[in-house]
């Protein structure tokens, strides 16, 4: 039980320092249900495709193709999109079945 309290305290400090982010269950469940992670995070961040594409240095059609799984995207592009969405690369790479 002491370990649980220590873990809670550590998590609370990390959140206060901006080191971690609480992710709403609707984001987690949408991704687990198979929705495209890029689109889920973009909508959660209330960002338009235009804003996201500009911040990632790509064009809107390319972002749209990533969001509809018509393109996979290079590591550089996916890294730029992750940075634009303020998430790690692991958060936007689609889960493999």
Steps between C-alpha positions, in 0.01 A plus 500: 500500500791733574625452142160613366518818705856568383400440135206736540722769653757460220231525233350807664838676507565410135163643399563821692836541325341442161688176451193289438153554366175341605336352194121478500357152466314605183836554328634165617183310407476666159853385415441153644179476296706547183459870428805665347722630783609809306140607447401415858786707646443786255132522592580469871743791466226694313731550204388528140662298225644822364657599831640152558636469147665843518659423838627167366628649174280288275200575282138438596437220247799308640368539856157390383651189341682422825176540696310269264782243491550549126866581567730379774739794513874498543665510839588867443142594412348304788751655739405848376129423540559365852690816589220717357249309712727511807505123543768236468543312175375186673166673559424548131642186340198276443478191718578178319234228535 
